Amino acid sequence: MKILVGYNGEESDRSVLEAAKSYAGLLKAQVCVVNCMEQPNEVAVKEVDRMAKITKAFDDITEEFNAAGITCFTSLLVNRLTFGENIVKTATEKKTDLIIIGVRLRSKVGKLLFGSTAQFVILEAPCPVLTIK
């Protein structure tokens, strides 16, 4: 079994990672933790810093999962796709059995103006999606 985790690098992702660890332990699943960045026209210092933070976080996450006896892979995707598009595309390519993503509360107007990554993933995913608040 394969579980894909959408990771955006925020502290709120801790509950998403804990859920992934619990499910992976119960289901004897592999975990793939994915973060996505939009490919900039020019690489700015803030993108380099963000990549370094994500890489460090990925090292820590992999170590944490491996210590729990769970096989964990990480992937930083840098392209022109949105976070939701990358999650769905990766899940399809890797034949993922479950996607776990975090959701945050936003007003209806906020969702209308900025879209909803979670909504996109839920509607387009090739497998069940577990959302964590």
Summary of the structure (lengths in Angstrom):
residues: 133
radius of gyration: 14.6
end to end distance: 23.6
largest distance: 43.5
contacts: 398
relative contact order: 0.22
helix: 48%
strand: 23%
